[in-house]
Amino acid sequence: MNKNITSQTLSRLPVYFNYLVSLPQERKNGNISATAIAEALGLNDVQVRKDLASVSSGGRPKVGYSASELMSDIGRFLGFENHDRVVVAGMGNFGRAMLEYNGFQAYGFDIVCGFDCNRERVGSTINGRPVRHIDEMDSFCRDNDIRIGIITVPETAAQEVCDRMAQAGIKYILNFAAVHINAPKGVAVHNENISLTLAMLARCH
């Protein structure tokens, strides 16, 4: 395997992984060819074959790859087997959906706790995951070595929550509040505005 892959190949690997994850279980238990993946995704089969060969040595002529082993090889290369623990601040509908969704685990992320300031939500559990008061976030994150946080609070509270996460030792923040937030040096923030993304998608054709 060649670990010195191009940025273009790196950008396509998650696409292959997503496709393999979406396969029915019976197909995951069988073999799959680079050509079949290319056809399903509308890509060039020569390029797909080269991409897969850069991260997996399991391909065989006329047989292809074991789908499950290929998925594991891609996931390992992308770091999906690291199992980083994640917390979510804001237990409105979107935040609750984050805790209820189990699909993050396939990508190496385990959402372990939700935080809120609403006393009616604090103390409950969602999908087996506890909801704690926002004031407990600092101690919880430090005690559990949490490095990733997701913000789903209203816009007016987003910056304060970002500051709290940074104070708690979180290094990577995904912000879904529809407002730009700033974090101190050493903390990476990705501001994801779903409304803006939808608007751009609707106008790109």
Buried (B, 14 or more C-beta within 10 A) or exposed (E): EEEEBEEEBBEBBBBBBEBBBEBEEEBBEEBBBBEBBBEBBEBEBEBBBBBBBBBBEBBEEEEBBBBBEBBBBBBBBBEBEEEBBBBBBBBEEBBBEBBEEEEBEBBBBEBBBBBBBEEEBBEBEBEEBBBBBBEBBBEBBEEEEBBBBBBBBEEEBBBEBBBBBBBBBBBBBBBBBBBEBEBEEEBEBEBEBEEEEEEEEEEEE
